[in-house]
C-alpha cells in the first residue's frame, strides 16, 4: 500500500483539530444549520479555483456543499461529531492533504478537490474497502441505496487492482430487529457515534483493534429498539452491514436512492441552477 | 477393442456437460452417459443468510430463467411468513408474479426454439456447423431471426416491468411483490408499435406452432422416432386439471396415462420424491419413492406438462393442445422431439395469459404484500420453462436459512436425457466405422430437445470447441477429433 502512503503523505489523523472535536458527546451543534446560527462571520476560500463563501467554523464538507461542490464522505454524518476515519473526503488544502470533514473552513484557503491525484486516491480507498470486505453487490439488499457502491460508480471502479482478502467474517442475527452482516462493514463507526439511547448509551460498539476490529451490538439495548430506531440504524449505515429484519428489497429497482440520482449529483446540480 | 467417445462440451445448451459413449468390439454402443461436470453449491452457501435474501441470491444460479428461481424461492418464503401455500397472496401480488412468470416462459421458450434449436431444423442436424447456428439462421431466414429476437425482447420487457430489471430483479418478496405496473407500461405492452404489442406476440406464437407442425409433416420419421421411449411424466396442474405454470398440485402419469401421483400437495414432496446420487455426475437422479430408483424416474417440462394436464385454459393454445393430444390418441406422448411442439404450444399459452393479465386492473393498484404467522419451513414449486422446480427452505429463530434443497427442472430430466442420449447414440453410431460431426450433433440434438440448463448459469451459445476422443480399454487415446 505504498501508493496510498505516497498519496496521503505522512499526515496524522488528529492534526486538523477543530473546536468541535473537543465536545465529548454527539451534539446537534455540529450541524451546519446551528453553526450558521451561532457564527455569522463569513470567510472566503476557493475550491478548484472557484470562489466560495461560507460561515467561519463550518467544516469543509458542509462548506463545499452550500457552494454546490460535492466532497465524498463515508464516515461523516451531518449532526454527528466528525471522525475522519474513512479518509475518502481528503482534499488538498494549501497543498497539504487533509480530511475535509474534520477541517474548519478558514479565510483564504486554497482547496483542491477534483484533481486527478485526489480522485485517484479516493478510488484507491474505495477499492481497498471492496477487497478487504466481502461485498457481493448483485444480491445485497442495500444495492442502489449503498453509498460505497454509489461512490464506486462515481469513481468508475472497473476491475479489482488489489488482491481480494476473502476474509471469513461473521454475521450476528440474534437481535430481533436488526441483522448485522460484518462481511460488508467498513468500520466507519457511524452507528457507534450516532445510534444511542436517550440517556446517551451506545447500542453499537467496536470490539478488537486493527484488522480484527468488528462492530458489536448491545443485545439488551437492541431488543428495546423501536422500529424507527432500527430503521435509522439501517439508513445511516453507508453499506449493507446493518439491515432491518424482514423488510428486504421492499423498494423496487428504479426507486432506490441512487438509481436515477448518482451520489453527489444533487449537490452539484444545485449550483448550476 | 472397446472404444470410449467423449463429447465435451455439449453445445447449444445452457451450461456445460459432456457425453461419454462406450462402443464394443462390434462397433455397437454399449453404454452412454450424460455427465454434468459443474458443481455450484448454492444450497450450502445460502445457509446463514437472512431468508428474505433467498429469492434474490438463489436466482443467480441461472442467467436464462432466473425468474423461475426467484419466484420458486419467494413461494417457499410465502409459506414461511404465513402468507399461505400459494393462494394466500393479495390479487395484485399473485397477478404481478404470474405476469412475471409468463413473461419469463415466453422469452425462455422463444430463446430455446429460435436461437438453440432452429439451426438443427432449418439446416439439418448433419449440416456444416459453420452455418448451423443462430448467425446462419439470421443470414438465411432473417424474418425468423427477427421474430426470435423480438419475442424474447417482449418477454424480457415484461420481466423488467414486474421484477425491476430484465435479469436478476427483485420484484417478488416474501408475501408478495414490491411494485405495481404503471398505466404507461400496460398500454405499451398491449398496444405498442409493431411488433412490440401482445397481439403481434400471439400471432407470432401461432406462426411458430404452425412452422413446427409444417416441419413435422415433412420430417415425420425423424420427429416421431428420434429418441422415442416410454416414461412416466410429472408436473404441477391446477386443482381442476388445467395447465398452470405458476401454481397447483403435483400430478404424475405413467406411460399409459394412468395417474400415479394423485394431485398431491407439494408441501409434502419429500413423501413422494427421492434423489439418487451416482458417482459419475454432479447431477442427482430424482425418482418417485413409491416406484423405486429403477422404475420411478419421470420426465418433466413441456411434454410432461401436456401429458399431465387435462386442458389449457386459453382458447388458441387449447385448440393446439387438442391436436397435440389427438396425435397420440389421448395417450401420453413419448417422442422426445415433440418437446418442441409442446414448448411452442406453451409459448402461445404464455402469450395469451399475458394478454389476459395485462387487461386486469389489479396490476395497477392494490395491496402488494400479505403476511401471517411465521413458521420455520416452506416449500415452493412452480413449472419453470424446463420443468418442475422445487425450492425448500428451513430457517432458525433468528431468521437465518439453515437448510435449502433445490431440485432444479433439468435435474428431474436427468434420467430421461441419459436414455435419450443412449437412443440417439445407438441410432446413429451403431456399426459405424467413423464417427462424423453429424453423428455427434445427433446426440446433442437429443439432449437439446429437453432444453437442459446444465449449470443453470451460463450461455453455451456460439462456436464452442467440441472434442471427441476415442479411447481404448487401457485408456490410450486412439483418435482425437476437434470441431
HADDOCK unambig.tbl for C-alpha pairs under 7 A between the chains (distance, minus, plus):
assign (segid A and resid 139 and name CA) (segid B and resid 56 and name CA) 5.64 0.50 0.50
assign (segid A and resid 139 and name CA) (segid B and resid 57 and name CA) 5.14 0.50 0.50
assign (segid A and resid 173 and name CA) (segid B and resid 398 and name CA) 5.58 0.50 0.50
assign (segid A and resid 174 and name CA) (segid B and resid 398 and name CA) 5.57 0.50 0.50
assign (segid A and resid 246 and name CA) (segid B and resid 52 and name CA) 6.45 0.50 0.50
assign (segid A and resid 248 and name CA) (segid B and resid 52 and name CA) 6.09 0.50 0.50
assign (segid A and resid 249 and name CA) (segid B and resid 170 and name CA) 6.39 0.50 0.50
assign (segid A and resid 249 and name CA) (segid B and resid 173 and name CA) 6.92 0.50 0.50
assign (segid A and resid 250 and name CA) (segid B and resid 178 and name CA) 5.53 0.50 0.50
assign (segid A and resid 251 and name CA) (segid B and resid 178 and name CA) 6.41 0.50 0.50
assign (segid A and resid 252 and name CA) (segid B and resid 164 and name CA) 6.16 0.50 0.50
assign (segid A and resid 252 and name CA) (segid B and resid 170 and name CA) 6.76 0.50 0.50
assign (segid A and resid 252 and name CA) (segid B and resid 171 and name CA) 6.55 0.50 0.50
assign (segid A and resid 252 and name CA) (segid B and resid 178 and name CA) 5.70 0.50 0.50
assign (segid A and resid 252 and name CA) (segid B and resid 179 and name CA) 6.09 0.50 0.50
assign (segid A and resid 253 and name CA) (segid B and resid 164 and name CA) 4.79 0.50 0.50
assign (segid A and resid 254 and name CA) (segid B and resid 164 and name CA) 6.85 0.50 0.50
